Amino acid sequence: MPDMNIYESVMKITTSLFILVTFLGLFVDAYAIKPDREYFMTPDSVGWNYEELKIKTSDEVMLNAWIYEANPTRSNDTVIILAYPDAGNMSYFVYYSAIVANAGYTVVTFDYRGFGKSDDFEIQQDYLYYTEFAKDLEAVVKTVSSKFPEKKIGIWGMSMGTTIASRAYPALKGKVDFLIGEGYVTDTLAIIDRYKALDKSLTLPEKHTEYKKAIRAIDIPLLIFTASNDTITTHEDALALKAILGYSCEVIPYSGDHLTGFQNQLDSKGFGGWYVEQINQFLENI
């Protein structure tokens, strides 16, 4: 593991190019499933200690996963599992994961079936999500909860990843302590209708009522980041969900586009600095 001061200064320099070229190009045009099979970096690309795991799902699919070691000087006995958006693979989130790990969290990333080095899966790009991805997350949570029985476990969903986290939650009760989401999908039918208005046709893998039941079953602390310019997963959507779920749901707005929360206050706090502060405060209060 690198010296933290050196690591943080390098991250500030290198992530700017990553944000502009990779992140914005893939995820601003959201909700088109675009898996990438090739890793363009691994955690050791930024000098971070990690373990690679193979995880088998209930339907015999093998997933690839990375476990980022928590910064031992800040370790807080908490695991955060990343359910990323609908494009790329987990290598696109090495910077994000290392920054969260540097803050003291054990971070687990994994590839959905059909993504990265996980087993093959036929994907139609116009699907909003696949219920099979929820099975993938369930398997990861089961493995992680067995591996770290004394740690708190949370799921960090981004865009489609929030859908997967919500859809999987009924099967994960008792195994997950909190949820964090950005670009949160609160109503799948609303997403379909909003894209239809933009002349983009998307397909649901199941009746929208199945997702509605799953998301309303959430009964653990939930933190939602909302972007001011996001017209698909809106701040108003998050507030409506908060009204349903009650006190356990916290909504934090920021100025920017869909999934750009890690860039908020970039000049003053560095890439991810503000974001991690919000996570720390949220977890301190639960």
C-alpha positions as CSV (number, residue, x, y, z in Angstrom):
1,M,0.0,0.0,0.0
2,P,1.5,3.4,-0.9
3,D,2.2,6.3,1.4
4,M,-1.2,8.0,1.8
5,N,0.0,11.6,1.2
6,I,1.8,10.5,-2.0
7,Y,-1.3,8.5,-3.0
8,E,-3.7,11.3,-2.5
9,S,-1.6,13.8,-4.5
10,V,-1.2,11.4,-7.4
11,M,-4.9,10.7,-7.4
12,K,-5.8,14.4,-7.7
13,I,-3.6,14.6,-10.8
14,T,-4.5,11.4,-12.6
15,T,-8.2,11.2,-12.0
16,S,-9.1,14.4,-14.0
17,L,-8.2,12.7,-17.3
18,F,-10.0,9.6,-16.2
19,I,-13.2,11.5,-15.4
20,L,-13.3,13.4,-18.7
21,V,-12.4,10.5,-21.0
22,T,-13.8,7.5,-19.4
23,F,-16.6,8.2,-16.9
24,L,-18.5,11.0,-18.7
25,G,-18.3,9.2,-22.0
26,L,-19.8,6.0,-20.7
27,F,-22.3,7.1,-18.1
28,V,-23.9,10.4,-19.0
29,D,-25.8,8.5,-21.7
30,A,-27.2,6.1,-19.1
31,Y,-29.5,3.1,-19.3
32,A,-28.0,1.2,-22.3
33,I,-26.3,-1.9,-21.0
34,K,-22.8,-1.9,-22.5
35,P,-20.5,-4.5,-20.9
36,D,-16.8,-4.4,-21.5
37,R,-14.9,-7.7,-21.2
38,E,-11.4,-6.2,-20.9
39,Y,-9.9,-4.7,-17.7
40,F,-7.9,-1.6,-18.4
41,M,-6.5,-1.4,-14.9
42,T,-6.5,-3.4,-11.6
43,P,-6.2,-2.2,-8.0
44,D,-2.5,-2.7,-8.1
45,S,-2.3,-0.2,-10.9
46,V,-2.7,2.4,-8.1
47,G,-0.5,0.4,-5.7
48,W,-3.5,-0.9,-3.7
49,N,-3.5,-4.3,-1.9
50,Y,-6.4,-6.5,-3.0
51,E,-7.6,-10.0,-3.2
52,E,-9.3,-11.5,-6.3
53,L,-12.1,-14.0,-5.6
54,K,-14.3,-16.2,-7.7
55,I,-17.9,-16.3,-6.5
56,K,-20.5,-18.8,-7.6
57,T,-24.2,-17.8,-7.8
58,S,-27.2,-19.8,-6.9
59,D,-27.7,-20.7,-10.6
60,E,-24.0,-21.8,-11.1
61,V,-22.6,-18.6,-12.7
62,M,-19.0,-17.7,-11.8
63,L,-18.4,-14.1,-11.0
64,N,-15.1,-12.3,-10.6
65,A,-14.6,-10.0,-7.6
66,W,-11.9,-7.8,-6.0
67,I,-11.6,-7.0,-2.3
68,Y,-9.7,-3.8,-1.6
69,E,-7.9,-3.8,1.7
70,A,-9.0,-1.0,4.0
71,N,-6.3,1.6,5.0
72,P,-5.2,0.0,8.3
73,T,-4.6,3.4,9.9
74,R,-8.3,4.3,9.4
75,S,-10.0,0.9,9.3
76,N,-13.6,1.2,10.6
77,D,-14.8,-2.4,10.4
78,T,-17.2,-1.7,7.5
79,V,-17.5,-3.3,4.1
80,I,-18.9,-1.5,1.1
81,I,-19.9,-3.5,-1.9
82,L,-20.1,-1.6,-5.2
83,A,-23.0,-2.3,-7.6
84,Y,-21.8,-0.2,-10.6
85,P,-23.9,1.2,-13.5
86,D,-24.8,-0.4,-16.8
87,A,-21.6,0.0,-18.7
88,G,-17.9,-1.0,-18.5
89,N,-16.8,-3.3,-15.8
90,M,-15.3,-3.1,-12.3
91,S,-11.9,-1.9,-13.6
92,Y,-13.6,1.4,-14.4
93,F,-14.1,2.0,-10.7
94,V,-10.6,1.3,-9.4
95,Y,-10.0,5.0,-8.5
96,Y,-13.4,5.3,-6.8
97,S,-12.8,2.1,-4.8
98,A,-9.3,2.9,-3.8
99,I,-10.4,6.3,-2.5
100,V,-13.1,4.7,-0.4
101,A,-10.7,2.1,0.8
102,N,-8.2,4.8,1.7
103,A,-10.9,6.3,4.0
104,G,-10.9,3.0,6.0
105,Y,-13.5,0.9,4.3
106,T,-13.0,-2.6,2.9
107,V,-14.4,-2.3,-0.6
108,V,-15.7,-5.2,-2.7
109,T,-16.3,-4.8,-6.4
110,F,-17.6,-7.5,-8.7
111,D,-18.6,-8.0,-12.3
112,Y,-22.1,-8.8,-13.2
113,R,-22.5,-11.9,-15.4
114,G,-21.5,-10.9,-19.0
115,F,-19.2,-8.2,-17.7
116,G,-15.4,-8.2,-17.2
117,K,-14.1,-11.7,-16.3
118,S,-17.4,-13.1,-15.0
119,D,-19.1,-15.9,-16.9
120,D,-20.9,-15.3,-20.2
121,F,-24.4,-14.0,-20.3
122,E,-26.5,-12.9,-23.3
123,I,-27.4,-9.2,-22.9
124,Q,-29.8,-7.1,-24.8
125,Q,-28.7,-3.5,-24.5
126,D,-32.2,-2.0,-24.4
127,Y,-33.1,-3.8,-21.1
128,L,-33.2,-1.4,-18.1
129,Y,-31.7,-4.2,-15.9
130,Y,-31.6,-7.9,-15.6
131,T,-33.0,-9.7,-12.5
132,E,-30.1,-12.1,-12.9
133,F,-27.8,-9.2,-11.8
134,A,-29.7,-9.2,-8.5
135,K,-28.8,-12.9,-8.1
136,D,-25.1,-11.9,-8.7
137,L,-25.3,-9.3,-5.9
138,E,-27.0,-11.8,-3.6
139,A,-24.1,-14.2,-4.1
140,V,-21.5,-11.5,-3.4
141,V,-23.2,-10.4,-0.2
142,K,-23.5,-14.0,1.0
143,T,-19.8,-14.6,0.4
144,V,-18.8,-11.3,1.9
145,S,-20.9,-11.7,5.0
146,S,-19.3,-15.1,5.6
147,K,-15.8,-13.8,5.0
148,F,-16.3,-10.7,7.3
149,P,-18.8,-11.8,9.9
150,E,-17.8,-9.1,12.4
151,K,-18.0,-6.2,10.0
152,K,-21.0,-4.0,9.0
153,I,-21.9,-4.5,5.4
154,G,-23.4,-2.0,3.0
155,I,-24.1,-1.8,-0.7
156,W,-23.2,1.3,-2.8
157,G,-25.3,1.4,-6.0
158,M,-24.8,3.7,-8.9
159,S,-27.6,4.2,-11.5
160,M,-28.5,0.7,-12.7
161,G,-26.7,-0.6,-9.6
162,T,-29.3,1.0,-7.4
163,T,-31.9,-1.0,-9.3
164,I,-29.9,-4.2,-8.6
165,A,-29.5,-3.3,-4.9
166,S,-33.2,-2.6,-4.4
167,R,-34.3,-5.6,-6.4
168,A,-32.0,-7.9,-4.4
169,Y,-32.8,-6.4,-1.0
170,P,-35.7,-8.7,0.0
171,A,-33.4,-11.6,-0.3
172,L,-30.7,-9.8,1.7
173,K,-32.6,-8.8,4.8
174,G,-30.4,-9.5,7.8
175,K,-27.2,-9.5,5.8
176,V,-27.0,-5.9,4.9
177,D,-26.8,-3.0,7.3
178,F,-27.1,0.1,5.0
179,L,-27.5,1.2,1.4
180,I,-25.9,4.1,-0.5
181,G,-27.1,5.1,-3.9
182,E,-26.5,7.7,-6.6
183,G,-28.7,8.2,-9.6
184,Y,-31.3,6.2,-7.6
185,V,-34.0,4.4,-9.7
186,T,-37.1,4.7,-7.5
187,D,-39.7,3.8,-10.1
188,T,-38.8,1.7,-13.2
189,L,-41.9,2.5,-15.1
190,A,-41.2,6.2,-14.7
191,I,-37.7,5.7,-16.2
192,I,-39.2,3.9,-19.2
193,D,-41.7,6.7,-19.7
194,R,-39.1,9.4,-19.5
195,Y,-36.9,7.8,-22.1
196,K,-39.9,7.2,-24.3
197,A,-40.4,10.9,-24.3
198,L,-36.8,11.2,-25.6
199,D,-37.6,8.7,-28.4
200,K,-35.5,6.0,-26.7
201,S,-37.2,2.6,-26.1
202,L,-36.2,0.5,-23.1
203,T,-37.6,-2.8,-21.8
204,L,-38.3,-4.0,-18.3
205,P,-37.4,-7.6,-17.5
206,E,-40.4,-8.0,-15.3
207,K,-43.6,-6.2,-14.2
208,H,-42.8,-2.8,-12.6
209,T,-44.8,-3.8,-9.6
210,E,-42.1,-6.3,-8.6
211,Y,-39.5,-3.6,-8.3
212,K,-42.0,-1.4,-6.5
213,K,-42.5,-4.1,-3.9
214,A,-38.8,-4.6,-3.5
215,I,-37.9,-1.0,-3.0
216,R,-40.7,-0.4,-0.5
217,A,-39.3,-3.3,1.5
218,I,-36.2,-1.4,2.3
219,D,-36.0,-1.0,6.1
220,I,-32.4,-0.1,6.7
221,P,-30.6,3.3,6.6
222,L,-30.4,4.6,3.0
223,L,-28.3,7.5,1.7
224,I,-29.2,8.9,-1.7
225,F,-27.1,11.4,-3.7
226,T,-29.0,13.4,-6.3
227,A,-27.7,15.6,-9.1
228,S,-29.2,18.9,-9.9
229,N,-29.1,18.3,-13.7
230,D,-30.3,14.7,-13.6
231,T,-33.7,14.6,-15.4
232,I,-34.1,10.8,-15.3
233,T,-33.3,9.9,-11.7
234,T,-34.4,13.2,-10.1
235,H,-34.1,14.8,-6.7
236,E,-37.9,14.8,-6.6
237,D,-37.9,11.1,-7.1
238,A,-35.6,10.6,-4.1
239,L,-37.7,12.9,-1.9
240,A,-40.8,10.9,-2.8
241,L,-39.1,7.7,-1.8
242,K,-38.0,9.3,1.4
243,A,-41.6,10.2,2.2
244,I,-42.5,6.5,1.8
245,L,-39.5,5.0,3.7
246,G,-39.4,7.7,6.4
247,Y,-36.6,8.7,8.7
248,S,-34.2,6.0,7.6
249,C,-33.8,7.6,4.2
250,E,-31.4,10.6,3.8
251,V,-31.2,12.6,0.5
252,I,-28.2,14.8,-0.3
253,P,-28.3,17.0,-3.4
254,Y,-25.3,18.3,-5.3
255,S,-24.8,20.5,-8.3
256,G,-23.9,18.5,-11.4
257,D,-24.9,15.8,-13.9
258,H,-25.9,12.2,-13.5
259,L,-23.3,10.3,-11.5
260,T,-20.9,13.1,-11.0
261,G,-21.0,13.2,-7.2
262,F,-17.4,12.2,-6.9
263,Q,-16.4,15.4,-8.7
264,N,-18.4,17.7,-6.4
265,Q,-16.1,20.2,-4.7
266,L,-13.2,18.8,-6.7
267,D,-11.0,21.9,-6.3
268,S,-11.3,22.2,-2.6
269,K,-11.6,18.5,-1.4
270,G,-10.1,16.5,-4.3
271,F,-11.8,13.7,-6.3
272,G,-14.2,11.9,-3.9
273,G,-13.3,14.0,-0.9
274,W,-16.8,15.5,-0.4
275,Y,-18.5,12.3,-1.3
276,V,-16.6,10.3,1.3
277,E,-17.3,12.9,3.9
278,Q,-21.0,12.5,3.3
279,I,-20.7,8.7,3.6
280,N,-18.7,9.0,6.9
281,Q,-21.3,11.4,8.4
282,F,-24.2,9.1,7.3
283,L,-22.6,6.1,8.9
284,E,-21.7,7.9,12.1
285,N,-25.4,8.7,12.6
286,I,-26.8,5.2,12.1
